[in-house]
Amino acid sequence: MMDRQDIDQIALRLVSLVPPGVAQAHQDLRANFQDVLAQGLRRLDLVTREEFEVQSQVLARTRAKVDELERRVAELEAAVAARAGS
């Protein structure tokens, strides 16, 4: 996720695009750009890389458990079928 420093860098790049004739407005524009960018990012409902990694690990463990349970069910079904066939 973007931190305050990333937002500041983007705001500075946007301010650098403003024509020199309005240089006195640079500070105001920079502050406004920072606020708008920060608000927009908050609305995106993003997760941090750490949260993403934790959830990826949980999903991998869950997938492994499901695979194991599917294997066990298949074994049990095969055992039941073998008994029924005897």
N, CA, C and O atoms as CSV, one atom per row, in Angstrom:
chain,resi,resn,atom,element,x,y,z
A,1,MET,N,N,0.837,-1.164,0.000
A,1,MET,CA,C,0.000,0.000,0.000
A,1,MET,C,C,0.885,1.231,0.000
A,1,MET,O,O,2.023,1.189,0.466
A,2,MET,N,N,0.364,2.315,-0.519
A,2,MET,CA,C,1.142,3.552,-0.585
A,2,MET,C,C,1.198,4.195,0.795
A,2,MET,O,O,0.203,4.241,1.518
A,3,ASP,N,N,2.379,4.690,1.142
A,3,ASP,CA,C,2.494,5.401,2.406
A,3,ASP,C,C,2.535,6.900,2.155
A,3,ASP,O,O,2.437,7.357,1.016
A,4,ARG,N,N,2.679,7.643,3.215
A,4,ARG,CA,C,2.647,9.110,3.116
A,4,ARG,C,C,3.753,9.629,2.194
A,4,ARG,O,O,3.545,10.603,1.471
A,5,GLN,N,N,4.913,8.995,2.214
A,5,GLN,CA,C,6.033,9.430,1.372
A,5,GLN,C,C,5.699,9.256,-0.112
A,5,GLN,O,O,6.031,10.115,-0.930
A,6,ASP,N,N,5.046,8.148,-0.458
A,6,ASP,CA,C,4.645,7.927,-1.852
A,6,ASP,C,C,3.652,8.991,-2.300
A,6,ASP,O,O,3.744,9.513,-3.411
A,7,ILE,N,N,2.709,9.303,-1.430
A,7,ILE,CA,C,1.714,10.333,-1.751
A,7,ILE,C,C,2.401,11.685,-1.939
A,7,ILE,O,O,2.063,12.432,-2.858
A,8,ASP,N,N,3.363,12.000,-1.072
A,8,ASP,CA,C,4.105,13.259,-1.194
A,8,ASP,C,C,4.842,13.333,-2.534
A,8,ASP,O,O,4.853,14.379,-3.184
A,9,GLN,N,N,5.465,12.204,-2.950
A,9,GLN,CA,C,6.189,12.183,-4.218
A,9,GLN,C,C,5.258,12.417,-5.402
A,9,GLN,O,O,5.598,13.156,-6.327
A,10,ILE,N,N,4.089,11.792,-5.374
A,10,ILE,CA,C,3.122,11.990,-6.465
A,10,ILE,C,C,2.636,13.431,-6.473
A,10,ILE,O,O,2.512,14.042,-7.534
A,11,ALA,N,N,2.362,13.978,-5.291
A,11,ALA,CA,C,1.914,15.366,-5.208
A,11,ALA,C,C,2.979,16.312,-5.760
A,11,ALA,O,O,2.653,17.268,-6.464
A,12,LEU,N,N,4.252,16.052,-5.443
A,12,LEU,CA,C,5.340,16.895,-5.955
A,12,LEU,C,C,5.409,16.815,-7.484
A,12,LEU,O,O,5.631,17.826,-8.151
A,13,ARG,N,N,5.219,15.613,-8.035
A,13,ARG,CA,C,5.234,15.473,-9.495
A,13,ARG,C,C,4.079,16.240,-10.133
A,13,ARG,O,O,4.250,16.879,-11.172
A,14,LEU,N,N,2.917,16.175,-9.514
A,14,LEU,CA,C,1.775,16.928,-10.042
A,14,LEU,C,C,2.024,18.431,-9.971
A,14,LEU,O,O,1.708,19.162,-10.910
A,15,VAL,N,N,2.591,18.888,-8.859
A,15,VAL,CA,C,2.891,20.318,-8.709
A,15,VAL,C,C,3.918,20.759,-9.744
A,15,VAL,O,O,3.845,21.879,-10.248
A,16,SER,N,N,4.875,19.889,-10.067
A,16,SER,CA,C,5.906,20.269,-11.042
A,16,SER,C,C,5.313,20.487,-12.434
A,16,SER,O,O,5.934,21.142,-13.271
A,17,LEU,N,N,4.133,19.951,-12.688
A,17,LEU,CA,C,3.476,20.134,-13.977
A,17,LEU,C,C,2.751,21.474,-14.095
A,17,LEU,O,O,2.349,21.878,-15.186
A,18,VAL,N,N,2.590,22.152,-12.966
A,18,VAL,CA,C,1.908,23.450,-12.968
A,18,VAL,C,C,2.831,24.492,-13.590
A,18,VAL,O,O,4.013,24.541,-13.250
A,19,PRO,N,N,2.319,25.325,-14.490
A,19,PRO,CA,C,3.152,26.350,-15.136
A,19,PRO,C,C,3.821,27.279,-14.120
A,19,PRO,O,O,3.261,27.546,-13.057
A,20,PRO,N,N,5.008,27.766,-14.443
A,20,PRO,CA,C,5.760,28.632,-13.519
A,20,PRO,C,C,5.013,29.913,-13.142
A,20,PRO,O,O,5.279,30.481,-12.083
A,21,GLY,N,N,4.110,30.367,-13.959
A,21,GLY,CA,C,3.382,31.599,-13.671
A,21,GLY,C,C,2.535,31.526,-12.422
A,21,GLY,O,O,2.152,32.556,-11.869
A,22,VAL,N,N,2.243,30.336,-11.979
A,22,VAL,CA,C,1.430,30.186,-10.774
A,22,VAL,C,C,2.241,29.549,-9.647
A,22,VAL,O,O,1.728,28.763,-8.851
A,23,ALA,N,N,3.511,29.908,-9.605
A,23,ALA,CA,C,4.423,29.322,-8.627
A,23,ALA,C,C,3.961,29.578,-7.192
A,23,ALA,O,O,4.173,28.739,-6.317
A,24,GLN,N,N,3.332,30.732,-6.943
A,24,GLN,CA,C,2.883,31.037,-5.581
A,24,GLN,C,C,1.808,30.046,-5.117
A,24,GLN,O,O,1.587,29.892,-3.916
A,25,ALA,N,N,1.156,29.389,-6.042
A,25,ALA,CA,C,0.109,28.439,-5.681
A,25,ALA,C,C,0.650,27.022,-5.480
A,25,ALA,O,O,-0.105,26.118,-5.121
A,26,HIS,N,N,1.933,26.824,-5.704
A,26,HIS,CA,C,2.507,25.478,-5.617
A,26,HIS,C,C,2.260,24.822,-4.262
A,26,HIS,O,O,1.854,23.661,-4.209
A,27,GLN,N,N,2.493,25.532,-3.180
A,27,GLN,CA,C,2.303,24.949,-1.845
A,27,GLN,C,C,0.844,24.562,-1.619
A,27,GLN,O,O,0.553,23.486,-1.099
A,28,ASP,N,N,-0.071,25.451,-2.015
A,28,ASP,CA,C,-1.492,25.140,-1.859
A,28,ASP,C,C,-1.879,23.937,-2.711
A,28,ASP,O,O,-2.599,23.050,-2.252
A,29,LEU,N,N,-1.398,23.910,-3.956
A,29,LEU,CA,C,-1.699,22.791,-4.834
A,29,LEU,C,C,-1.124,21.484,-4.285
A,29,LEU,O,O,-1.775,20.439,-4.323
A,30,ARG,N,N,0.087,21.562,-3.784
A,30,ARG,CA,C,0.714,20.352,-3.237
A,30,ARG,C,C,-0.115,19.799,-2.079
A,30,ARG,O,O,-0.372,18.597,-2.011
A,31,ALA,N,N,-0.526,20.672,-1.180
A,31,ALA,CA,C,-1.346,20.236,-0.042
A,31,ALA,C,C,-2.673,19.644,-0.528
A,31,ALA,O,O,-3.124,18.615,-0.024
A,32,ASN,N,N,-3.288,20.303,-1.507
A,32,ASN,CA,C,-4.559,19.805,-2.035
A,32,ASN,C,C,-4.379,18.460,-2.742
A,32,ASN,O,O,-5.195,17.555,-2.570
A,33,PHE,N,N,-3.321,18.329,-3.531
A,33,PHE,CA,C,-3.052,17.060,-4.208
A,33,PHE,C,C,-2.850,15.937,-3.185
A,33,PHE,O,O,-3.369,14.834,-3.356
A,34,GLN,N,N,-2.097,16.225,-2.128
A,34,GLN,CA,C,-1.856,15.219,-1.095
A,34,GLN,C,C,-3.166,14.773,-0.456
A,34,GLN,O,O,-3.401,13.578,-0.277
A,35,ASP,N,N,-4.008,15.725,-0.119
A,35,ASP,CA,C,-5.290,15.400,0.517
A,35,ASP,C,C,-6.176,14.572,-0.408
A,35,ASP,O,O,-6.772,13.581,0.016
A,36,VAL,N,N,-6.260,14.980,-1.666
A,36,VAL,CA,C,-7.111,14.263,-2.625
A,36,VAL,C,C,-6.587,12.845,-2.845
A,36,VAL,O,O,-7.367,11.893,-2.878
A,37,LEU,N,N,-5.279,12.703,-2.995
A,37,LEU,CA,C,-4.692,11.371,-3.185
A,37,LEU,C,C,-4.918,10.483,-1.960
A,37,LEU,O,O,-5.281,9.315,-2.101
A,38,ALA,N,N,-4.707,11.022,-0.778
A,38,ALA,CA,C,-4.889,10.240,0.443
A,38,ALA,C,C,-6.342,9.806,0.595
A,38,ALA,O,O,-6.605,8.656,0.949
A,39,GLN,N,N,-7.288,10.701,0.335
A,39,GLN,CA,C,-8.710,10.357,0.434
A,39,GLN,C,C,-9.071,9.270,-0.573
A,39,GLN,O,O,-9.777,8.319,-0.239
A,40,GLY,N,N,-8.593,9.411,-1.789
A,40,GLY,CA,C,-8.882,8.422,-2.828
A,40,GLY,C,C,-8.360,7.047,-2.466
A,40,GLY,O,O,-9.045,6.046,-2.676
A,41,LEU,N,N,-7.156,6.988,-1.926
A,41,LEU,CA,C,-6.575,5.700,-1.545
A,41,LEU,C,C,-7.315,5.067,-0.373
A,41,LEU,O,O,-7.465,3.846,-0.327
A,42,ARG,N,N,-7.776,5.875,0.569
A,42,ARG,CA,C,-8.538,5.334,1.698
A,42,ARG,C,C,-9.841,4.702,1.229
A,42,ARG,O,O,-10.288,3.710,1.806
A,43,ARG,N,N,-10.452,5.259,0.198
A,43,ARG,CA,C,-11.718,4.730,-0.308
A,43,ARG,C,C,-11.560,3.426,-1.084
A,43,ARG,O,O,-12.546,2.725,-1.308
A,44,LEU,N,N,-10.358,3.092,-1.492
A,44,LEU,CA,C,-10.133,1.900,-2.303
A,44,LEU,C,C,-10.189,0.598,-1.506
A,44,LEU,O,O,-10.200,-0.481,-2.099
A,45,ASP,N,N,-10.225,0.675,-0.184
A,45,ASP,CA,C,-10.312,-0.516,0.654
A,45,ASP,C,C,-9.172,-1.479,0.337
A,45,ASP,O,O,-9.408,-2.655,0.063
A,46,LEU,N,N,-7.949,-0.984,0.373
A,46,LEU,CA,C,-6.755,-1.774,0.075
A,46,LEU,C,C,-6.238,-2.469,1.330
A,46,LEU,O,O,-6.518,-2.035,2.447
A,47,VAL,N,N,-5.496,-3.530,1.146
A,47,VAL,CA,C,-4.846,-4.204,2.264
A,47,VAL,C,C,-3.336,-4.040,2.116
A,47,VAL,O,O,-2.819,-3.788,1.028
A,48,THR,N,N,-2.659,-4.188,3.231
A,48,THR,CA,C,-1.199,-4.095,3.183
A,48,THR,C,C,-0.629,-5.385,2.609
A,48,THR,O,O,-1.322,-6.401,2.548
A,49,ARG,N,N,0.606,-5.347,2.198
A,49,ARG,CA,C,1.291,-6.529,1.673
A,49,ARG,C,C,1.330,-7.609,2.753
A,49,ARG,O,O,1.149,-8.791,2.462
A,50,GLU,N,N,1.567,-7.200,4.000
A,50,GLU,CA,C,1.628,-8.160,5.107
A,50,GLU,C,C,0.278,-8.872,5.281
A,50,GLU,O,O,0.239,-10.092,5.439
A,51,GLU,N,N,-0.816,-8.121,5.251
A,51,GLU,CA,C,-2.145,-8.735,5.367
A,51,GLU,C,C,-2.402,-9.697,4.211
A,51,GLU,O,O,-2.969,-10.773,4.402
A,52,PHE,N,N,-1.986,-9.303,3.025
A,52,PHE,CA,C,-2.147,-10.149,1.848
A,52,PHE,C,C,-1.374,-11.454,2.009
A,52,PHE,O,O,-1.898,-12.529,1.714
A,53,GLU,N,N,-0.130,-11.364,2.475
A,53,GLU,CA,C,0.707,-12.553,2.655
A,53,GLU,C,C,0.109,-13.491,3.701
A,53,GLU,O,O,0.102,-14.708,3.516
A,54,VAL,N,N,-0.391,-12.927,4.796
A,54,VAL,CA,C,-1.004,-13.751,5.843
A,54,VAL,C,C,-2.212,-14.496,5.281
A,54,VAL,O,O,-2.366,-15.695,5.515
A,55,GLN,N,N,-3.063,-13.798,4.545
A,55,GLN,CA,C,-4.239,-14.440,3.974
A,55,GLN,C,C,-3.867,-15.476,2.916
A,55,GLN,O,O,-4.552,-16.490,2.775
A,56,SER,N,N,-2.802,-15.234,2.185
A,56,SER,CA,C,-2.326,-16.216,1.203
A,56,SER,C,C,-1.892,-17.502,1.902
A,56,SER,O,O,-2.168,-18.601,1.421
A,57,GLN,N,N,-1.214,-17.358,3.037
A,57,GLN,CA,C,-0.780,-18.529,3.800
A,57,GLN,C,C,-1.976,-19.288,4.370
A,57,GLN,O,O,-2.004,-20.519,4.344
A,58,VAL,N,N,-2.958,-18.556,4.885
A,58,VAL,CA,C,-4.171,-19.191,5.410
A,58,VAL,C,C,-4.868,-19.963,4.292
A,58,VAL,O,O,-5.299,-21.099,4.489
A,59,LEU,N,N,-4.975,-19.346,3.129
A,59,LEU,CA,C,-5.609,-20.005,1.984
A,59,LEU,C,C,-4.851,-21.264,1.571
A,59,LEU,O,O,-5.467,-22.283,1.261
A,60,ALA,N,N,-3.533,-21.201,1.565
A,60,ALA,CA,C,-2.724,-22.367,1.190
A,60,ALA,C,C,-2.932,-23.512,2.184
A,60,ALA,O,O,-3.057,-24.668,1.778
A,61,ARG,N,N,-2.969,-23.196,3.490
A,61,ARG,CA,C,-3.212,-24.239,4.493
A,61,ARG,C,C,-4.612,-24.829,4.337
A,61,ARG,O,O,-4.799,-26.039,4.458
A,62,THR,N,N,-5.581,-23.976,4.071
A,62,THR,CA,C,-6.959,-24.441,3.881
A,62,THR,C,C,-7.048,-25.340,2.661
A,62,THR,O,O,-7.707,-26.379,2.694
A,63,ARG,N,N,-6.387,-24.941,1.591
A,63,ARG,CA,C,-6.394,-25.753,0.373
A,63,ARG,C,C,-5.776,-27.129,0.637
A,63,ARG,O,O,-6.286,-28.140,0.155
A,64,ALA,N,N,-4.684,-27.169,1.397
A,64,ALA,CA,C,-4.035,-28.438,1.726
A,64,ALA,C,C,-4.966,-29.327,2.546
A,64,ALA,O,O,-5.027,-30.536,2.322
A,65,LYS,N,N,-5.693,-28.733,3.497
A,65,LYS,CA,C,-6.640,-29.506,4.306
A,65,LYS,C,C,-7.773,-30.046,3.441
A,65,LYS,O,O,-8.178,-31.197,3.603
A,66,VAL,N,N,-8.282,-29.239,2.535
A,66,VAL,CA,C,-9.354,-29.690,1.639
A,66,VAL,C,C,-8.858,-30.838,0.767
A,66,VAL,O,O,-9.564,-31.829,0.583
A,67,ASP,N,N,-7.660,-30.709,0.235
A,67,ASP,CA,C,-7.092,-31.784,-0.591
A,67,ASP,C,C,-6.977,-33.083,0.210
A,67,ASP,O,O,-7.316,-34.154,-0.295
A,68,GLU,N,N,-6.502,-32.994,1.454
A,68,GLU,CA,C,-6.364,-34.172,2.309
A,68,GLU,C,C,-7.736,-34.783,2.601
A,68,GLU,O,O,-7.890,-36.004,2.549
A,69,LEU,N,N,-8.719,-33.960,2.902
A,69,LEU,CA,C,-10.066,-34.480,3.168
A,69,LEU,C,C,-10.666,-35.140,1.933
A,69,LEU,O,O,-11.325,-36.174,2.041
A,70,GLU,N,N,-10.444,-34.552,0.763
A,70,GLU,CA,C,-10.928,-35.173,-0.472
A,70,GLU,C,C,-10.285,-36.545,-0.691
A,70,GLU,O,O,-10.946,-37.489,-1.125
A,71,ARG,N,N,-8.998,-36.640,-0.387
A,71,ARG,CA,C,-8.291,-37.910,-0.521
A,71,ARG,C,C,-8.877,-38.951,0.438
A,71,ARG,O,O,-9.107,-40.098,0.056
A,72,ARG,N,N,-9.114,-38.537,1.684
A,72,ARG,CA,C,-9.673,-39.466,2.678
A,72,ARG,C,C,-11.076,-39.911,2.303
A,72,ARG,O,O,-11.410,-41.084,2.466
A,73,VAL,N,N,-11.896,-39.008,1.808
A,73,VAL,CA,C,-13.248,-39.364,1.388
A,73,VAL,C,C,-13.185,-40.364,0.240
A,73,VAL,O,O,-13.942,-41.334,0.222
A,74,ALA,N,N,-12.300,-40.139,-0.708
A,74,ALA,CA,C,-12.152,-41.066,-1.833
A,74,ALA,C,C,-11.740,-42.448,-1.333
A,74,ALA,O,O,-12.237,-43.455,-1.838
A,75,GLU,N,N,-10.842,-42.517,-0.352
A,75,GLU,CA,C,-10.430,-43.802,0.216
A,75,GLU,C,C,-11.606,-44.493,0.889
A,75,GLU,O,O,-11.821,-45.691,0.700
A,76,LEU,N,N,-12.366,-43.739,1.675
A,76,LEU,CA,C,-13.523,-44.312,2.363
A,76,LEU,C,C,-14.581,-44.796,1.373
A,76,LEU,O,O,-15.177,-45.856,1.564
A,77,GLU,N,N,-14.810,-44.025,0.325
A,77,GLU,CA,C,-15.775,-44.450,-0.693
A,77,GLU,C,C,-15.318,-45.726,-1.382
A,77,GLU,O,O,-16.115,-46.620,-1.666
A,78,ALA,N,N,-14.018,-45.792,-1.642
A,78,ALA,CA,C,-13.474,-47.001,-2.273
A,78,ALA,C,C,-13.610,-48.205,-1.338
A,78,ALA,O,O,-13.916,-49.307,-1.793
A,79,ALA,N,N,-13.386,-48.005,-0.037
A,79,ALA,CA,C,-13.528,-49.088,0.932
A,79,ALA,C,C,-14.982,-49.555,1.004
A,79,ALA,O,O,-15.250,-50.756,1.034
A,80,VAL,N,N,-15.907,-48.618,1.030
A,80,VAL,CA,C,-17.336,-48.966,1.074
A,80,VAL,C,C,-17.734,-49.706,-0.189
A,80,VAL,O,O,-18.478,-50.685,-0.123
A,81,ALA,N,N,-17.255,-49.261,-1.327
A,81,ALA,CA,C,-17.568,-49.916,-2.610
A,81,ALA,C,C,-16.985,-51.325,-2.628
A,81,ALA,O,O,-17.621,-52.247,-3.140
A,82,ALA,N,N,-15.793,-51.504,-2.080
A,82,ALA,CA,C,-15.159,-52.819,-2.050
A,82,ALA,C,C,-15.950,-53.779,-1.159
A,82,ALA,O,O,-16.113,-54.951,-1.501
A,83,ARG,N,N,-16.441,-53.285,-0.018
A,83,ARG,CA,C,-17.245,-54.126,0.877
A,83,ARG,C,C,-18.575,-54.490,0.222
A,83,ARG,O,O,-19.047,-55.618,0.357
A,84,ALA,N,N,-19.168,-53.549,-0.475
A,84,ALA,CA,C,-20.448,-53.798,-1.127
A,84,ALA,C,C,-20.284,-54.803,-2.271
A,84,ALA,O,O,-21.204,-55.560,-2.583
A,85,GLY,N,N,-19.125,-54.799,-2.876
A,85,GLY,CA,C,-18.867,-55.710,-3.989
A,85,GLY,C,C,-18.484,-57.103,-3.525
A,85,GLY,O,O,-18.516,-58.039,-4.324
A,86,SER,N,N,-18.131,-57.269,-2.285
A,86,SER,CA,C,-17.699,-58.586,-1.771
A,86,SER,C,C,-18.838,-59.496,-1.478
A,86,SER,O,O,-18.627,-60.629,-1.043
